[in-house]
Amino acid sequence: MMDTGSAPTDEIVSRYGVRVMGMKLFLDGETYIDGENLDKDAYYARIEKVGNFDTNPPLVWDIRKRYEVFKREGVRDVVGIHVSSAMSRLIDTCRNASNMVNGLDVHIIDTRNLSAGAYLVVEKIVELLHYGRSYEQVVPLVPEIRSSVHFQISLSTLNYLVKNKRIGRAQGLMGNLLRMRPILGIDDDGFLIPLAKVRGKEKVVDRIAEGAVQFLRDRPYNLKIYMVSGLDKNRRQVEAVFDAFKDKAAGAGIDLTSARIIRNRIWPTVANLSGPETYGFAVYGEERPIE
């Protein structure tokens, strides 16, 4: 099981049967469950007019009900792989809920990442489990899987993060950014951190593309690129990053021929935190094959 903060795709649901837990969205006094009674199109059609917004994990009782459904279906072991505990209370809530259900073993893994970055951690773990690895065999590999991901986020404003108290270790970027655009990343503990502050959209594109190439220089195995964007104009921006990334990768001798490319719209769970005018570029590469 994964959550909407980890940018699930239709493929991971259909191919591996992964269950998705929707986070709670608050929009001007109304409560929704991401992916259940509010889809992405409906969310983006109204979010720019919303004054008050927030994202929270489901209540412990709601998660308990999900676990009880698994138990009634005959499931005895559940692996929950979730968005960074540094940015959400979801993992703690899942652990509390698991203690309320007897006869069901719930194993929780912290991706220590967000959105597309978290997804790449989830997908690798799911692949290993699907192709025969036991949970006990996978757990020692999790730190290496996490370190195989590099996620960068471009924001037009920090207001959403500040308002929702998710600014994390990017606190130093607060203040008057003028025309500067911050690029954020995720540190080893799963906190948002500032990577750069550059002037102009073109320089943002170049800096993100270069950062991704530098990360993959010595990581030639099982390459994946996951692009996410909020508003329509952000889709064009992240595609510009991808074009620049391909050119730089070719110059650095990085072979993208067999790389898996994923595109998705940012789930409302994350857009409520980062703001709708956001895009992210995540890459995955292994120093040695993780099998």
PyMOL commands that set and color helices and strands:
alter all, ss='L'
color gray80, all
select helices_A, chain A and resi 4-6+10-16+40-49+60-72+90-98+115-130+135-146+159-163+168-173+201-216+232-251+268-274
alter helices_A, ss='H'
color red, helices_A
select strands_A, chain A and resi 2-3+20-21+24-27+30-33+53-56+77-82+105-110+149-155+180-186+192-199+221-229+260-265+278-286
alter strands_A, ss='S'
color yellow, strands_A
deselect
rebuild
show_as cartoon
